[in-house]
Every structure is written in structure tokens, then in C-alpha cells.
């Protein structure tokens, strides 16, 4: 990640290529994994925002195939977060670079609180994320 991206807190994780791969209603996000190719392999991620969501969400697939969803906001300076390539860790995209493990717990850096993590449930090809 370039220094200017870090200074301005611009994350590397992109929105899904297919904006219709997910919906949000009544506090539940549903992602059609058949349409969200970005999540088809370990250590891949997407960021969700808009469609009535109160917060930006980062969705990550770990190396065991489990999905994790976090409030896409570092607890240090409020910048967005990104997965660390080839790892289950999450890092803040700012210069300070706080690092969190897959459970959202602080590993290093100046963050004082763990990341907010949401419950995920996979049924068939649908990944549900409960945001309430």
C-alpha cells in the first residue's frame, strides 16, 4: 500500500464487482456467494456500503473457508481496515497500522479496542450477516 493511501486512509479492499450479489433488510445482509466471486478463495474480501447500511462492512474468507464480517472502521482513528494478504490478520489502512487477529482482537499498534465483529451464517450459497 502506498504512503498516500495510508495518509488518507484509503483501503485496498474493493466493493463487489457485482453490486447485486448482496442485499440488506431488517438488520441482515445476505450475500449470494455464487455471484460474489471475490469471496471464492481464502484470504479474499469485499467491502459493503450503502443500501441502507449504518456502517461499512468488511467481509473476509479465511484459509479454512470460514467467513468473518467486521465494522470497516479501525478503533484507533476510524479509518477503514483491510485483510493482510496471506494471513487471517486485519490491519488499519492508516499510517499507524494497528493489526487485529481474525477474532477482531488487537495484535499490535495504537488501537485501544477490538474490532466490532458481526455474526455470520452460511447456508448453501448464501452468507448471512447479522448487523443488529
N, C-alpha and C positions, 0 to 999 in steps of 0.2 A: 504494500500500500504506500502510495506517495505521501510525502510530508504535507503537501497542501490539502489532500483529502483528510489527513489526520487533524490538521489545524481546524478545518471547517466541519469535522465530524461527519464526513460523507462515507457511508458504509459501502462495502463491496457487494453485499447480497442484493440481488435484483428481485423485482416483482415477478410473479409468474408470467411466462410467455403467453399463456392462455388465460386471460383475465376472467374467463367464465369457468375456470376449474374450481372455484370456491364460492360459497355463499355465506351470508351471516344473517341470522334471525334468532330472536329471543335468547341472546347470550351464547349462542352456539355457532361456531364456524364449522362448515363441512367442506372438506377438500376431496374432490374426485381424483384419486391418485392415478387413475388411467389417463387423466388429462394434465396432471402436474408432473411432467417428465423430469423436472428439476429434482424431484424427491425420489427418483427411481434407484439411486445408488447411495451407498454410505457416504457420510460427510457432505451431503448436498443440502441445500437450504433454499428457502424463499422468504420474502418478507411480504406481509399482508398489511394493507392500509386502505382506508376509505370504506365504502359500502356500509357506513353507519358504525364502524368500529370506534370505540372510545380511545383505544390505544393501538399503536403499531404493534404487529406480532411478528416474531421471527420463528420460523418452523424449521427444525433440523432433523435429519435422519442420521442416527449413529451407526457404528460399524456392526451392531447386532441386528439392525433393522428396526429398532425402536425409534419412535418419533418424540421429539421434545418441542414444546412451544413456550416462548418467553415473551414478556413485555419487552419490546425492542427499544429499551431505554436503559442505559447504564445508570447504576445507582450512585455514581460519583458526580458526573457533570450533566447527566441527562442526554448524552449523545447516543446514537444508535450502536448496536452491537453486531458482531459478525462471528461466525464459527472460525476456529483456527483450522486451516487446511490440514487434513490427515490426522485430526485429533478430535476428541469429544469436547474439548475446551471451547469456551466462548470468550471473545475479547471485546473490549470497548474500542470503537474506531477512533477515539481521540488520541492525542499525543500522550496522555497519561497511561493508557493501555492497561487498565485493570483486566484481570483474567479470572474467569469463573469456570468451574467444572460443569459437567452435564446436569448436575442437580441444581445448578444456579448458585452454588456456594463460592465465595471468594477464595481464589487461589493466591493471587498476588495483586499488587497495585493499591491505589489510594481509596478504592470504593469502601464504604463503611457498611453497606447492607448487601445481602444476597439478591440475585435477580428474582423478579416475580415470575413464577413458572405456572403454566396452566395445565390442567389435566387433559390428556389425550386418550382417545379410544379408537382403535382401528377395527372396523367390521367389514370384511371383504375388501373392496377397493375404496371404501370411504373412511377418511380420517376425520373424527370429530374432535373439536377443541372447545372445552367449556370455559368461557371467559367470565362467568359470574361466580 
